[in-house]
C-alpha cells in the first residue's frame, strides 16, 4: 500500500507535469495561429466555436489520461525497485 506521503508526491508530480504539458499545448495553439497568419495566410484567425472547443477539450483529455497513466506506472516501477510491491 502506498503511504500518504508517496500519494501526495505522486499527485503533486502528476499535477506539475500536467501544468507543463497543458501550458505547452496552449502555446502551440496560440503561436500556431500567429505563425500561420504571418507566414502563410495573411489575416488568418482561428474562430473559436463549439466544434473547435470540443476538439481542444478532447485533445487535452487524451493527453491528461496518458500523462496520468505514465506517472502512475513510473511511481509503481519506483516502488517495485525498492521492493515495496511484487
JOHUHU-V482932 format. One record per residue. N is the residue number from 1. RES is the residue in one small letter. SS is DSSP state (~ for helix, > for strand, _ for the rest). PSI is psi in whole degrees, 0 to 359 (999 if undefined). Layout:
n: <N | N>
res: <RES | RES>
ss: <SS | SS>
psi: <PSI | PSI>
//
This chain:
n: <1 | 2 | 3 | 4 | 5 | 6 | 7 | 8 | 9 | 10 | 11 | 12 | 13 | 14 | 15 | 16 | 17 | 18 | 19 | 20 | 21 | 22 | 23 | 24 | 25 | 26 | 27 | 28 | 29 | 30 | 31 | 32 | 33 | 34 | 35 | 36 | 37 | 38 | 39 | 40 | 41 | 42 | 43 | 44 | 45 | 46 | 47 | 48 | 49 | 50 | 51 | 52 | 53 | 54 | 55 | 56 | 57 | 58 | 59 | 60 | 61 | 62 | 63 | 64 | 65 | 66 | 67 | 68 | 69 | 70 | 71 | 72 | 73 | 74 | 75 | 76 | 77 | 78 | 79 | 80 | 81 | 82 | 83 | 84 | 85 | 86>
res: <x | x | x | x | x | x | x | x | x | x | x | x | x | x | x | x | x | x | x | x | x | x | x | x | x | x | x | x | x | x | x | x | x | x | x | x | x | x | x | x | x | x | x | x | x | x | x | x | x | x | x | x | x | x | x | x | x | x | x | x | x | x | x | x | x | x | x | x | x | x | x | x | x | x | x | x | x | x | x | x | x | x | x | x | x | x>
ss: <_ | _ | _ | ~ | ~ | ~ | ~ | ~ | ~ | ~ | ~ | ~ | ~ | ~ | ~ | ~ | ~ | ~ | ~ | ~ | ~ | ~ | ~ | ~ | ~ | ~ | ~ | ~ | ~ | ~ | ~ | ~ | ~ | ~ | ~ | ~ | ~ | ~ | ~ | _ | _ | _ | _ | _ | _ | _ | _ | _ | _ | ~ | ~ | ~ | ~ | ~ | ~ | ~ | ~ | ~ | ~ | ~ | ~ | ~ | ~ | ~ | ~ | ~ | ~ | ~ | ~ | ~ | ~ | ~ | ~ | ~ | ~ | ~ | ~ | ~ | ~ | ~ | ~ | ~ | _ | _ | _ | _>
psi: <142 | 137 | 163 | 323 | 314 | 323 | 319 | 318 | 315 | 315 | 318 | 318 | 316 | 316 | 316 | 313 | 319 | 321 | 315 | 316 | 316 | 318 | 317 | 316 | 318 | 325 | 320 | 317 | 315 | 309 | 333 | 320 | 316 | 316 | 314 | 318 | 319 | 328 | 338 | 303 | 106 | 131 | 14 | 131 | 140 | 106 | 119 | 111 | 185 | 319 | 311 | 327 | 318 | 319 | 313 | 319 | 317 | 317 | 311 | 325 | 316 | 317 | 320 | 318 | 315 | 318 | 313 | 319 | 313 | 314 | 316 | 314 | 322 | 314 | 324 | 320 | 321 | 319 | 319 | 319 | 329 | 353 | 19 | 331 | 163 | 999>
//
